[in-house]
Amino acid sequence: MIDPSRQETITSAMAVMVAALRPDRALILSSPHGQDYQIEGSHGLEKCVGLAEAPLSSTVFRKVFHSAQPLWTADARRHPDFRGASSLQVSEVRSIVAAPLFHPSHGVWGILYADRQARSPAFLHDDLKWLLTCARRLEATLFEGELLDIPLPDKQERARPVVAAAPAPLTAAPILHSTPRSRSVSLFLRSLATMLKVGLPITECFACLARDQEDPRMVEVVEHLATRLHQGRPLSKAMQSFPRVFTAFQVEMVRTGEDSGNLQEVLELLADYHERGQAQSQRLRSALVYPAFVLGLCLLGAVLIPPLLLKGQLEFLQASGATIPWLTRALMGFSAWAAWPGTWLALSLTLGALGWWLAAAPGSQGRRNRLVWLAEGLPVLGPLLRQVMQARLARALYLSLRAGQNLLEGLSQAVRVGGHQRLGQQTEALVESIKSGAGLTEALRQTDCFDSSFLALLEVGEQAGQLESILLGLARVAEEELARWLESLPALIEPLLTMLVGAIVAVFLIATLSPTLSLLKAL
């Protein structure tokens, strides 16, 4: 027979817990003999008949009962005691607070438990302090006959004004006529992560950052972010106001860090990712600018020299009446085509259409994706861009999983960051394949966008249950392979460019000197 007064006390305590903590699920458990757990009160588990049917982790309950210590974790999946717990993975729990209930003579009698899933923000340490107070008051009521008097936390008391206060108006983001340097964004992320690591409040961090920025364009960004934070907005929401400064991937990672309570670690990972990407882009530019410049000069010379410098000689040969070799006739036709105004009009229209096609792409990432699509079919650039894509995707997916996203969310983000047009078009098919039970390696193999060595290493890590570690290793291997490619690229391209210049000069000389010498011999 259930004691009505005890049941009323449990119900009241549960109602206060839900009002104070706003959990996705909450429980008051008892285990008088330290064996079977009984649900005394619950929230969010109305469809479950017993604890065995509830999507909860028994590992967490055992730890609190056996240690007789309270528990608080912003991300249970990263807690050393719960890493690899299958029940925790199934329950999809992210943040947990729990406090033991003590019987005056029997030790641990029960537990107060609350959790939040990935879609909700993590519990704070103050929430655990309040839960401990709640546990002591509930013990006094259940075992000593005192009246139940559980005070709501200060934040709840302040959140119940007689007249609801209007939210602070949002200040419009400043219009940036030019975006901050990429290096300034890297320094901002690294500095903010370092300040949070040493324990500075985030508002003080932004005050220091606004004062110490060297880039005036970044000062505007930091000051606006600080204003939004003072208005109670999350950092990720504030960063969305500057799509030209912070990428969608960076904003999503910061949001994940806020939800999981790992913002400082996520910012460090983002800073490292941004710095590596910046260095990678710099190496690519350094390796490709010179060959592209020489190739452009060669093509420009091949188009302009015949109609401008060789025009008189070609006209003389044509008027001489002598037999003209086929190579000279071809050069004459090419010279006439290059001098025709319609040629330059068609070239201008083609370049204009290409520029419009690139400008019409949504955002800088879209323009970059279209440029990559154009370059994928080129002999040297195609394999080079494949290495870049593999390195970026592996590191972005590692960062997403490390930040706390699940595999499907992280993969979608990483594919967008990788910048591979053909792979991006298969994102939905990738996600559906994994949902239907395929492994990550199997799903990526079906896209035909990855090297076999990359997939082989990924499969080994996936089978060993070390996906994060193998992704980090793959990113490093791909980056080292890319560095070797870029080091050997000049040695590969320079002889080809020399041969191209020599071939153009040889064609011009043979096409003009051969008939001229024949004409002189005939005189």
Secondary structure, 3 states (H helix, E strand, C coil): CCCHHHHHHHHHHHHHHHHHHCCCEEEEEECCCCCCCEEEEEECCCCCCCHHHCCCCHHHHHHHHHHCCCEEECCHHHCCCCCCCHHHHHHCEEEEEEEEEEECCCEEEEEEEEEEECCCCCCCHHHHHHHHHHHHHHHHHHHHCCCCCCCCCHHHHHCCCCCCCCCCCCCCCCCCCCCCCHHHHHHHHHHHHHHHHCCCCHHHHHHHHHHHCCCHHHHHHHHHHHHHHHCCCCHHHHHCCCCCCCCHHHHHHHHHHHHHCCHHHHHHHHHHHHHHHHHHHHHHHHHHHHHHHHHHHHHHHHHHHHHHCCHHHHHHHHHCCCCCCHHHHHHHHHHHHHHCHHHHHHHHHHHHHHHHHHHCCCHHHHHHHHHHHHHCCCCCHHHHHHHHHHHHHHHHHHHHHHHCCCHHHHHHHHHHHHCCHHHHCCHHHHHHHHHCCCCHHHHHHCCCCCCHHHHHHHHHHHHCCCHHHHHHHHHHHHHHHHHHHHHHHHHHHHHHHHHHHHHHHHHHHHHHHHHHHHHHHHC
